[in-house]
Amino acid sequence: MAATSTIAQWASLIAVQKAEWDDWAEKWDDRSCSALTATVEAGLICRVQLTTAEIMAKTTTIEHQLAITPGKRGYIAGNPPAEISSLFQQTKVAAQTVQRSGEAWSDAGCASSTNDDCVSLTVTFDRAIDDLKKTYVAWAPYI
């Protein structure tokens, strides 16, 4: 296990995640989904996409934790190099926000219902995903 790491190692992890989220976003757009269409009865396919995003957010968060946990598969180093440390932290926080938003959305039954609480929860979840995607864009110089 390496005590130090390279930017390329961290960028590799992020590049894979970015590709997965880009693929998700393409499907979201191809289906003409939005937070509002996901909150109406006819928006079932969009709610399925959001369920997928919730699972992806959990995976992304776990991968970030594994990257900094010695002895775990996926471990890179305790901390990324200084040049990308802040960006990695921003990405990690954004992924955690998506995960929490997704869990709140799911716990409220929004995957199968269009109750009144689901509108605000879906909008919050969608915005969190957008914020995560923005952090991936900021990785462009390294990927």
C-alpha positions in Angstrom: 0.0 0.0 0.0 1.4 3.3 -1.0 2.1 6.0 1.6 2.0 8.6 -1.2 0.0 8.8 -4.3 -0.1 10.5 -7.7 -2.7 12.8 -9.1 -3.2 10.2 -11.9 -4.3 7.6 -9.4 -7.0 9.9 -8.0 -8.0 11.1 -11.4 -8.4 7.5 -12.6 -11.0 6.9 -9.8 -12.8 10.1 -10.6 -12.7 9.4 -14.4 -14.6 6.1 -13.9 -17.2 7.7 -11.6 -17.6 10.7 -14.0 -18.2 8.3 -16.9 -20.9 6.5 -14.9 -22.6 9.7 -13.9 -22.4 11.0 -17.5 -24.1 7.8 -18.7 -26.8 8.3 -16.1 -27.3 11.9 -17.1 -27.5 10.9 -20.8 -30.3 8.4 -20.0 -32.0 11.0 -17.8 -32.0 13.5 -20.7 -32.9 10.9 -23.3 -36.1 10.1 -21.3 -36.9 13.9 -21.0 -36.7 13.5 -17.2 -36.7 16.4 -14.8 -37.5 16.7 -11.1 -41.0 17.8 -12.0 -41.7 14.9 -14.5 -40.5 12.5 -11.8 -43.2 13.7 -9.4 -46.2 13.0 -11.6 -47.9 9.6 -12.0 -46.6 9.3 -15.6 -43.1 9.9 -14.4 -42.4 6.3 -13.4 -39.4 5.9 -15.7 -37.8 9.0 -14.3 -38.4 7.7 -10.7 -36.6 4.5 -11.8 -33.7 6.7 -13.0 -33.6 8.4 -9.6 -33.6 5.1 -7.8 -30.5 4.2 -9.9 -28.9 7.5 -9.0 -29.5 6.7 -5.3 -27.7 3.4 -5.7 -24.9 5.1 -7.6 -24.5 7.7 -5.0 -24.0 5.1 -2.3 -21.4 3.4 -4.5 -19.6 6.6 -5.2 -19.4 7.5 -1.5 -18.1 4.0 -0.6 -15.5 4.3 -3.3 -14.3 7.6 -1.9 -14.0 6.1 1.6 -12.2 3.0 0.4 -9.7 5.2 -1.5 -8.5 6.7 1.8 -8.9 3.7 4.1 -5.6 1.6 4.5 -6.1 -2.1 3.9 -9.2 -1.8 1.9 -9.6 -2.7 -1.7 -9.5 0.5 -3.7 -7.1 2.2 -1.3 -5.0 4.9 -2.9 -3.6 6.8 0.1 -4.7 8.5 3.3 -4.9 11.8 1.4 -4.7 12.9 -2.2 -1.8 15.2 -3.3 -2.1 18.8 -2.1 -2.9 20.0 -5.7 -6.2 18.0 -5.8 -6.9 17.6 -2.1 -9.6 20.4 -2.0 -11.2 19.2 -5.2 -11.4 15.6 -3.9 -12.9 16.8 -0.7 -15.5 18.9 -2.7 -16.3 15.8 -4.8 -16.6 13.6 -1.7 -18.9 16.1 0.0 -21.1 16.4 -3.1 -21.4 12.6 -3.4 -22.4 12.4 0.3 -25.0 15.1 -0.3 -26.4 13.1 -3.3 -26.5 10.0 -1.1 -28.3 11.8 1.8 -30.8 13.4 -0.7 -31.4 10.1 -2.4 -32.0 8.3 0.9 -34.5 11.0 2.0 -36.2 10.8 -1.3 -36.4 7.0 -1.1 -37.4 6.9 2.6 -40.3 9.2 1.8 -41.6 6.6 -0.7 -41.0 8.8 -3.7 -39.8 5.9 -5.9 -43.3 4.6 -6.0 -45.5 7.6 -5.0 -46.1 11.1 -6.0 -47.1 12.5 -2.6 -46.7 16.2 -1.8 -43.4 15.8 0.0 -41.9 14.2 -3.1 -41.8 17.4 -5.1 -39.4 19.2 -2.8 -37.4 16.0 -2.1 -37.1 15.3 -5.8 -36.0 18.8 -6.6 -33.4 18.6 -3.8 -32.1 15.3 -5.1 -31.9 16.5 -8.7 -30.0 19.6 -7.6 -27.5 17.5 -5.5 -26.9 15.4 -8.6 -26.2 18.5 -10.7 -23.8 19.8 -8.0 -21.9 16.5 -8.1 -21.7 16.6 -11.9 -20.2 20.1 -11.6 -17.4 18.8 -9.4 -16.6 16.1 -12.0 -16.3 18.9 -14.6 -13.7 20.6 -12.4 -11.6 17.5 -12.7 -11.1 18.0 -16.5 -7.5 19.3 -16.2 -6.5 16.0 -14.5 -8.5 13.4 -16.4 
